[in-house]
Amino acid sequence: MNQKFSAKAIQRCLWMGAMILSTAVASAAGTELTFQVDMTSQVTNGTFTAGTPVSTSGTFNGWGEFGLTNNPAAPNTNLYTGTFDDTNDAVGGVVIYKYVTNNSDYESTWSGNNRCAQLPAGGGSLLLPLSFFDDAGPTNTVNVTFQVDMAEQTFLGNFDTNAGDTVTVSGYFNGWDDSADTLTNVPTIMTTNAAGLVTSNVYVGTFAISGPTNGTEEYKYVIQPAGNYEAPTSADSDSDNSHNRFFIIAPGTLPIVSFSDVPYSLVLVTNSVTFEVDMTTQIEVGNFNTNNGSYVEIHGDFDSWGAAITMTNNDDSSTPNIYSTVIVYSGAPNAQHYYKYVIQPGTQWETDNGPDSIGGNRWFNLTNSADTNLVEGPVYFSDEPPSSLIDFVTVTNCMVTFTVDMTNAVGTDGVVFDGSGDPVYLNGLNGGTNNSFWTWGALQPTTYQMNNIPGTDLYTITLPVNQGQNDELIYKYSINGADDEAGFGDNHERWIRSLPDYTMPVDVFGSQGATTSTELPAGDLSITNMVGNNIQVTWLGRRGVQLQTTTNYGTGWTPLPLTDGTNLIVAPGGMATTNFAIGSSNVFYRLVGPD
């Protein structure tokens, strides 16, 4: 800041400065600042002569003028000094200033910025560095070590080294090149936040800095590759110049600061969470039988999805089908955690893609309280209550036929399908269990190799689906046994629409696209044909879905149970069809199904 005043303005500022100083001495402690500036270079080149006023101006006195004096008997008669009681700047804050000659000629520092100094946290006195007016003193090159704590930015997700993020330092010394000087993590440097949590997220770099002796250098830390500059507070930055950090050009190690002066805020909370899952539906359809060794586990991020916890029930309670366990979590307030239930043996993961799931997993948030008991549940396994029994296979070894069109098929691994040598596999029904995948790779089970339909690019296979499995099947095709039809978790999902056996519609290899290809449970009701006095009604049907009719839209619907997929065999591909005679009045049709 280069401020120039008229003589009257200068006089007014001096009087105001005197009044403020008088009040401060009476009511508040400040910091006693001693300024010192060397005018030797200006005397040598003839731009300054003895008797010309030398002063300093800055935040300490409202950018007024505070006169400095020299000592004619001292070894350096060109050194001008003065002591000022600074009550304007906060104790422990930053004083910003410049030296001035002739009451109006502000010095030009090498960087064009003001000089800055950090005030002592406890007040007292501070001898400011010996400065050379206009930074015209000797220049030198020194090694300066920078240190920044990235713990809070890591916690907030703003800094992720796994995603390739780095932290750099940018300043006048490197032309404000925010990618030039990269810092590295030093795990041995530990910091402790206000809650007593210890982290090792300090990044350090030592760089050679060239500049005038005791000149003020300004800089900031930057997150790359986004180029996100930090925003330090006024407490330790040049508030007159973009809140840049600063240091005096001298060899040394700068203090550890938090990026943007935001310290690691995490305070851990501990929650005891009781998980409860109701296995009633799975028991009724024969999918969960403790007499045959069945048990239920919970998997989750409580151990990085590693070893599971076996849940238990109470046979003597009023709810013997509810299995539970208690897990103690310690983490950030409101942190989100994920989990899922699994039937063993067979590792049958539950299917949970409803509104209460994220990425197919169940979830909950920790509380804000330090010690809290939470209860998650009870919920039905796969969110399937007894009313959804119609959604399960109720016969032994339902035989389901799958067909895939391999015309112009190319795997995600770049393999172009060659029907003369490349086998085609179906994965996802390992051992007759839905959504159970054998291990992708070189040792493929021949049981799941598909057969070519001669003269076509179609491949087919018929596989059993065990009793108790969900009607909605999740599966995927493969060239040579690799997971190469689509991205991870991008599967086909189709419904078994009638029993005892069913033929799926023809799939196209890689037809999932960017998201999972999922059939509607039921729908697509339409009138497709009219022959004589009959109309043909078709719909995407399945068990538990039936037609209803009425002559008065909105009321008096008549159920037609014989159109239910349980009674009406749904054709391969899922379309159900029936005929109705044309009457003398309007007839409306609708589909109804299970909840």
C-alpha positions in Angstrom: 0.0 0.0 0.0 1.6 3.3 -1.1 -0.3 6.1 0.5 0.6 9.8 0.1 -0.8 12.6 2.2 -0.9 16.4 2.0 0.9 18.4 4.8 -2.5 19.0 6.4 -3.5 15.4 6.2 -0.2 14.3 7.7 -0.6 16.7 10.6 -4.2 15.4 11.2 -3.0 11.8 11.1 -0.2 12.6 13.6 -2.7 14.2 16.0 -5.1 11.2 15.6 -2.1 8.9 16.2 -1.2 10.7 19.4 -4.8 10.5 20.6 -5.1 6.8 19.9 -1.7 6.2 21.5 -2.7 8.1 24.6 -5.9 6.1 24.9 -4.2 2.8 24.3 -1.6 3.4 26.9 -4.4 3.9 29.4 -6.6 1.0 28.5 -4.9 -1.8 26.5 -1.6 -3.6 26.1 0.0 -3.5 22.7 3.3 -4.6 21.1 6.3 -2.3 21.3 7.7 -2.3 17.8 11.3 -1.1 17.0 11.8 -0.2 13.3 15.2 0.0 11.6 16.0 1.0 8.1 19.4 1.5 6.4 19.6 4.4 3.9 23.3 3.7 2.9 22.5 2.9 -0.7 20.5 6.0 -1.2 23.2 8.2 0.4 25.8 6.6 -1.9 23.8 7.2 -5.1 22.8 10.7 -4.1 19.1 10.2 -3.8 19.0 10.9 -0.1 20.8 13.5 1.9 21.2 14.0 5.6 18.3 16.0 7.1 15.7 14.5 4.9 12.8 13.1 7.1 12.7 9.3 7.3 9.6 7.7 8.7 7.5 4.5 8.6 3.8 4.1 7.9 1.5 1.1 8.3 -1.4 -0.6 10.1 0.2 0.1 13.5 -0.6 3.9 13.1 -3.4 3.9 10.6 -1.0 4.6 7.8 0.1 7.9 9.3 3.8 8.9 9.5 6.0 7.9 12.5 9.3 9.7 12.3 12.6 7.8 12.7 16.0 9.2 13.7 19.6 8.3 13.2 22.6 8.5 15.6 25.4 10.8 14.2 27.8 9.2 16.6 27.0 5.6 15.6 29.2 3.5 13.4 26.4 3.6 10.7 25.0 7.1 10.6 22.6 6.0 7.8 20.7 3.7 10.1 17.3 5.2 11.2 15.3 3.7 14.1 12.3 4.3 16.3 10.1 2.5 18.7 6.3 2.7 18.6 3.7 1.1 20.9 1.3 -0.7 18.4 -2.2 -1.0 19.9 -3.9 -1.0 16.5 -2.9 -4.4 15.4 -4.1 -7.4 17.4 -1.6 -9.0 19.7 -0.3 -12.1 17.9 -1.6 -10.6 14.6 0.3 -9.1 11.6 1.7 -5.6 11.3 2.0 -4.3 7.7 4.2 -1.4 7.0 6.7 0.5 4.7 9.4 3.0 5.0 9.0 6.6 3.7 11.3 9.5 3.0 10.4 13.2 2.8 7.0 12.4 4.5 5.5 11.1 1.2 8.0 9.1 -0.9 7.2 5.4 -0.1 9.9 2.9 -0.8 9.6 0.4 -3.7 10.3 -3.1 -2.4 11.7 -5.8 -4.7 8.3 -7.5 -4.9 6.2 -4.4 -4.9 4.4 -5.5 -1.7 4.3 -4.1 1.8 6.6 -5.4 4.5 4.9 -7.7 7.0 5.8 -9.1 10.4 4.1 -11.5 12.8 3.6 -10.0 16.2 4.4 -12.0 19.4 1.4 -14.0 20.6 1.8 -12.6 24.1 2.5 -9.0 23.2 5.6 -7.4 24.6 8.3 -6.1 22.2 9.5 -7.0 18.7 12.7 -5.8 17.0 11.7 -5.7 13.3 14.3 -7.0 10.8 17.0 -4.6 9.6 15.6 -3.5 6.2 17.3 -1.7 3.4 15.3 1.2 1.9 13.9 0.0 -1.5 15.4 -3.4 -0.7 18.6 -2.0 -2.1 20.9 -3.9 0.2 22.9 -7.1 -0.6 21.1 -10.0 -2.2 21.6 -13.6 -1.3 20.2 -17.1 -1.8 19.0 -19.0 1.2 17.2 -22.4 1.7 13.7 -22.1 3.1 11.7 -25.1 4.3 7.9 -24.9 3.9 5.5 -27.0 6.0 1.7 -27.3 5.6 -0.7 -29.6 7.4 -3.3 -31.1 5.0 -5.2 -33.1 7.6 -8.5 -31.1 7.4 -8.5 -31.0 3.6 -8.0 -34.7 3.5 -10.8 -35.2 6.0 -13.1 -33.0 3.9 -12.3 -34.8 0.7 -10.6 -31.7 -0.8 -7.2 -33.3 -1.0 -7.0 -37.0 -2.1 -3.6 -38.4 -2.9 -5.2 -41.6 -4.1 -6.8 -39.5 -6.8 -3.4 -37.9 -7.7 -3.7 -34.7 -5.7 -0.5 -32.9 -4.7 0.3 -29.7 -2.7 2.7 -27.0 -4.0 3.9 -23.7 -2.9 3.6 -20.6 -5.1 5.1 -17.2 -4.6 7.0 -14.2 -6.0 10.2 -16.3 -5.7 9.0 -18.7 -8.4 6.9 -16.3 -10.4 3.7 -17.5 -8.8 4.1 -20.7 -10.7 1.6 -22.9 -8.8 3.0 -26.2 -10.2 6.8 -25.5 -9.9 7.6 -26.5 -6.3 5.9 -29.7 -4.9 5.9 -30.7 -1.3 6.0 -34.3 0.0 4.5 -35.9 3.0 6.8 -36.6 6.0 5.1 -39.3 8.0 7.3 -38.8 11.0 6.0 -35.3 11.6 2.9 -35.7 13.8 0.4 -33.0 14.7 -2.4 -33.1 17.4 -5.7 -31.3 17.0 -7.8 -29.7 19.7 -9.6 -33.1 20.4 -6.2 -34.8 20.9 -6.3 -36.7 17.6 -2.9 -37.3 16.1 -2.3 -37.2 12.4 0.7 -37.3 10.0 -0.5 -35.2 7.1 2.3 -32.5 7.1 3.8 -31.9 3.6 7.3 -30.4 3.4 9.6 -28.9 0.8 12.9 -27.0 0.9 13.7 -24.6 -1.9 16.4 -22.1 -2.7 15.1 -18.5 -2.4 17.0 -15.6 -3.9 16.3 -12.0 -2.9 17.3 -9.0 -0.9 18.5 -9.5 2.6 15.5 -9.4 5.0 13.1 -8.6 2.2 9.5 -9.7 2.6 8.5 -12.6 0.4 4.8 -13.6 -0.1 3.4 -17.0 -1.0 0.5 -19.5 -0.7 0.0 -23.2 -0.8 -2.0 -24.7 -3.7 -3.8 -28.1 -4.2 -3.0 -29.5 -7.6 -4.1 -30.4 -10.3 -7.2 -28.4 -9.5 -5.1 -25.2 -8.9 -7.0 -24.4 -5.6 -5.2 -21.7 -3.8 -5.6 -21.6 0.0 -7.3 -18.7 1.8 -5.3 -17.9 5.0 -6.9 -15.7 7.7 -5.8 -12.2 8.6 -4.0 -13.5 11.7 -0.9 -14.6 9.8 -1.2 -13.1 6.3 -0.9 -9.8 4.4 -4.5 -8.6 4.6 -3.7 -5.8 2.2 -2.5 -8.2 -0.5 -4.8 -11.2 -1.2 -4.1 -12.6 2.3 -0.8 -14.0 1.1 1.4 -15.7 3.6 4.9 -14.1 4.1 8.4 -14.7 5.4 11.6 -12.8 5.8 14.2 -13.8 3.3 16.6 -15.6 5.6 17.6 -19.3 5.9 15.3 -21.3 8.1 12.2 -23.5 8.5 8.8 -21.9 8.4 6.2 -22.9 11.1 3.7 -25.7 10.3 0.4 -24.1 9.2 -2.9 -25.7 8.2 -4.0 -25.2 4.6 -6.2 -22.1 4.6 -5.6 -21.9 8.4 -8.3 -24.6 8.9 -7.0 -27.0 11.5 -8.1 -30.7 11.7 -11.6 -30.4 13.1 -12.5 -34.1 13.6 -13.8 -35.0 17.0 -14.6 -38.7 17.3 -18.0 -40.0 18.5 -18.7 -43.5 19.7 -22.0 -45.2 18.8 -23.1 -48.7 19.7 -25.2 -49.8 16.8 -27.7 -52.7 17.1 -28.4 -54.3 13.7 -31.6 -56.4 13.3 -32.7 -58.4 10.2 -35.9 -60.4 9.9 -35.4 -63.7 8.1 -39.2 -64.7 8.1 -39.6 -64.5 4.4 -36.4 -66.4 3.6 -37.5 -69.1 6.1 -40.9 -69.5 4.5 -39.6 -70.0 1.0 -36.9 -72.4 2.1 -34.0 -70.1 1.5 -32.9 -70.0 5.1 -33.0 -73.2 7.2 -31.0 -73.4 10.4 -31.6 -77.2 10.5 -29.5 -77.4 7.3 -26.8 -75.1 8.7 -28.0 -71.7 7.5 -26.8 -68.6 9.3 -26.8 -64.9 8.6 -23.8 -62.5 8.6 -23.3 -58.8 8.5 -20.6 -57.4 6.3 -19.6 -53.7 6.1 -17.1 -51.0 6.3 -16.7 -51.6 10.1 -13.8 -53.8 9.1 -13.3 -52.7 5.4 -15.7 -55.4 4.3 -13.3 -58.0 5.6 -14.2 -60.7 8.1 -18.0 -60.8 8.7 -19.9 -61.0 12.0 -22.3 -63.9 12.5 -25.7 -62.7 13.9 -27.8 -64.5 16.5 -31.5 -64.9 17.4 -33.5 -65.8 20.5 -35.6 -68.9 19.9 -37.5 -68.2 23.1 -38.5 -64.7 22.2 -41.7 -63.5 20.5 -39.6 -62.7 17.4 -37.4 -65.8 16.9 -36.8 -65.0 13.2 -35.1 -61.7 14.0 -31.3 -62.0 14.1 -29.1 -59.2 15.6 -25.7 -58.1 16.6 -24.1 -55.0 18.2 -21.1 -53.2 16.6 -19.3 -50.3 18.2 -18.3 -47.5 15.7 -15.9 -44.7 16.5 -15.7 -42.0 13.8 -16.6 -38.5 12.7 -19.9 -37.0 13.7 -22.6 -37.7 11.1 -20.2 -40.0 9.2 -22.0 -42.3 6.8 -21.3 -46.1 7.2 -22.4 -49.0 4.9 -23.3 -52.6 5.5 -25.2 -55.6 4.1 -26.6 -58.9 5.2 -25.5 -62.3 3.8 -26.9 -65.8 4.0 -24.4 -68.6 4.5 -23.3 -71.1 3.4 -23.3 -70.0 -0.2 -22.5 -66.3 0.4 -25.9 -65.1 -0.8 -25.8 -61.3 -0.6 -29.1 -59.6 -0.1 -30.4 -57.4 -2.9 -31.1 -53.9 -1.7 -31.6 -51.4 -4.4 -34.4 -49.5 -2.8 -34.6 -45.8 -1.6 -32.9 -46.8 1.6 -29.7 -48.0 -0.1 -26.6 -46.3 -1.6 -24.8 -48.3 -4.3 -26.8 -51.4 -3.3 -25.7 -51.2 0.3 -27.6 -50.3 3.4 -26.3 -47.2 5.3 -26.7 -45.1 8.4 -25.1 -42.0 9.9 -23.4 -41.7 13.2 -24.8 -39.2 15.6 -23.3 -35.9 16.9 -23.2 -37.2 20.5 -20.1 -38.8 21.9 -21.8 -42.0 23.3 -25.1 -43.1 21.8 -27.0 -46.3 21.2 -28.5 -46.7 17.8 -30.9 -49.4 16.4 -30.9 -50.2 12.7 -33.9 -52.4 12.0 -35.5 -54.7 12.1 -35.6 -54.9 8.3 -36.4 -57.9 6.1 -33.6 -59.6 4.3 -33.4 -58.0 0.8 -36.4 -55.8 2.0 -38.7 -58.6 1.1 -41.6 -58.9 3.6 -43.9 -62.0 3.7 -46.3 -60.2 1.3 -43.6 -60.5 -1.4 -43.5 -64.3 -1.3 -44.7 -64.2 -4.9 -41.3 -62.8 -5.8 -39.6 -66.1 -5.0 -39.0 -69.4 -6.8 -41.4 -71.9 -5.2 -40.4 -75.0 -7.1 -37.3 -77.2 -6.9 -34.8 -76.4 -9.5 -36.7 -74.1 -11.8 -35.0 -74.4 -15.2 -34.3 -71.1 -16.8 -33.1 -70.8 -20.4 -30.8 -67.8 -21.3 -29.9 -66.8 -24.9 -27.4 -64.1 -26.0 -26.7 -62.6 -29.4 -22.9 -62.3 -30.0 -23.2 -60.5 -33.3 -20.2 -58.1 -33.5 -19.5 -58.6 -29.8 -16.4 -56.9 -28.4 -15.3 -57.2 -24.8 -14.4 -54.3 -22.6 -10.9 -55.8 -22.6 -10.8 -55.2 -26.4 -11.3 -58.9 -27.4 -13.3 -59.2 -30.6 -15.5 -62.2 -30.4 -14.5 -65.1 -32.7 -17.2 -67.8 -32.8 -14.7 -70.3 -34.2 -12.6 -70.4 -31.0 -14.0 -68.1 -28.2 -16.2 -69.8 -25.7 -19.2 -67.8 -24.2 -20.1 -68.1 -20.5 -23.0 -67.1 -18.3 -22.1 -66.0 -14.7 -24.3 -65.0 -11.8 -26.2 -68.3 -11.0 -23.3 -70.2 -9.4 -24.8 -73.3 -7.8 -28.3 -72.2 -8.6 -28.0 -69.2 -6.3 -29.1 -65.8 -7.6 -26.5 -63.0 -7.8 -23.7 -65.5 -7.0 -20.8 -65.2 -9.3 -18.0 -67.8 -9.9 -14.5 -66.2 -10.0 -13.8 -64.6 -13.3 -10.6 -65.7 -15.0 -8.8 -68.6 -16.7 -10.5 -71.5 -14.8 -14.1 -71.2 -15.9 -16.6 -73.8 -14.8 -17.6 -75.7 -17.9 -21.1 -76.0 -16.4 -21.7 -72.4 -17.4 -20.3 -72.6 -21.0 -23.1 -71.7 -23.5 -23.9 -73.7 -26.7 -24.0 -72.2 -30.1 -27.3 -72.4 -32.0 -26.0 -73.7 -35.4 -26.2 -71.2 -38.2 -26.6 -68.2 -35.9 -24.6 -66.0 -33.6 -26.9 -67.0 -30.8 -25.6 -68.9 -27.7 -27.9 -70.6 -25.2 -27.8 -72.4 -21.9 -30.4 -73.8 -19.4 -29.6 -73.6 -15.7 -31.4 -74.4 -12.5 -32.5 -71.7 -10.1 -32.9 -73.0 -6.6 -36.1 -72.9 -4.6 -36.3 -69.7 -2.4 -34.2 -67.6 -4.9 -35.6 -64.2 -5.9 -37.5 -64.1 -9.2 -35.4 -61.2 -10.3 -32.2 -62.7 -11.6 -28.9 -60.8 -11.8 -26.4 -62.2 -14.3 -23.7 -61.4 -16.9 -22.1 -62.9 -20.0 -18.4 -63.4 -20.8 -16.0 -64.0 -23.6 -13.4 -66.5 -22.5 -14.4 -66.3 -18.9 -13.3 -62.7 -18.2 -15.5 -60.0 -16.7 -15.6 -58.2 -20.1 -19.2 -57.7 -21.1 -19.6 -54.4 -19.2 -18.2 -52.5 -16.3 -18.0 -53.8 -12.7 -21.5 -54.3 -11.3 -23.2 -53.5 -14.6 -25.3 -56.6 -15.0 -28.5 -57.9 -16.7 -31.6 -58.1 -14.5 -34.6 -60.0 -15.7 -37.6 -61.7 -14.0 -38.7 -65.3 -14.0 -42.3 -64.7 -15.0 -43.8 -68.1 -14.8 -43.1 -71.5 -13.2 -42.1 -74.3 -13.2 -39.6 -73.3 -16.0 -39.0 -70.2 -18.0 -37.3 -68.9 -21.1 -35.7 -65.4 -20.9 -35.9 -63.0 -23.8 -32.8 -62.9 -26.0 -30.1 -60.6 -24.6 -27.5 -58.8 -26.7 -23.9 -59.0 -25.5 -22.9 -55.6 -23.9 -26.5 -54.3 -24.1 -26.4 -52.9 -20.6 -24.9 -49.7 -21.8 -23.7 -47.2 -19.1 -26.2 -48.5 -16.5 -27.6 -51.8 -15.5 -30.2 -53.1 -17.9 -33.2 -53.9 -15.7 -36.6 -55.2 -16.8 -39.8 -53.8 -15.4 -41.4 -56.2 -12.9 -44.6 -55.8 -15.0 -46.3 -53.3 -17.3 -46.5 -52.4 -21.0 -50.3 -53.0 -21.1 -51.6 -52.6 -24.6 -54.3 -53.6 -27.1 -52.3 -55.3 -29.9 -54.8 -56.7 -32.3 -58.5 -56.8 -33.2 -60.1 -59.8 -34.9 -63.8 -59.8 -35.6 -65.6 -59.1 -32.3 -62.5 -59.8 -30.2 -59.6 -57.7 -29.1 -56.2 -59.0 -28.0 -54.7 -57.5 -24.8 -51.0 -58.1 -24.0 -48.8 -57.1 -21.1 -45.4 -57.8 -19.5 -46.7 -60.4 -16.9 -45.5 -62.5 -14.1 -46.8 -64.3 -11.1 -48.9 -62.1 -8.8 -49.8 -59.7 -11.7 -53.3 -59.8 -13.1 -55.7 -57.8 -15.2 -58.7 -55.9 -13.8 -61.5 -54.4 -15.8 -64.3 -51.8 -15.2 -66.9 -50.0 -17.3 -66.6 -46.9 -15.0 -63.0 -45.7 -14.9 -61.8 -45.3 -11.3 -64.4 -47.4 -9.5 -65.7 -50.9 -9.4 -62.7 -52.8 -10.7 -63.3 -56.5 -11.4 -60.3 -58.8 -10.8 -59.5 -61.5 -13.4 -57.5 -64.0 -11.4 -57.1 -66.4 -14.3 -54.8 -63.7 -16.0 -52.4 -63.9 -13.1 -49.0 -65.3 -14.1 -49.5 -68.0 -11.6 -52.4 -69.4 -13.7 -51.7 -68.0 -17.1 -48.5 -69.3 -18.6 -46.4 -66.3 -19.7 -44.8 -66.8 -23.1 -41.0 -66.8 -23.5 -39.9 -63.2 -23.4 -42.4 -62.3 -20.7 -45.5 -61.3 -22.7 -48.9 -62.5 -21.5 -51.9 -62.4 -23.9 -55.6 -62.9 -23.6 -58.7 -62.1 -25.7 -61.9 -60.1 -24.8 -65.2 -59.9 -26.7 -66.2 -56.4 -27.7 -69.3 -55.3 -25.9 -71.7 -52.4 -26.2 -70.0 -50.2 -23.5 -66.6 -48.9 -22.7 -64.2 -51.2 -20.9 -61.1 -50.1 -19.1 -58.2 -52.3 -18.2 -55.4 -52.1 -15.6 -52.7 -54.3 -14.2 -52.3 -54.9 -10.4 -49.6 -56.7 -8.6 -47.9 -57.3 -5.3 -46.6 -54.4 -3.3 
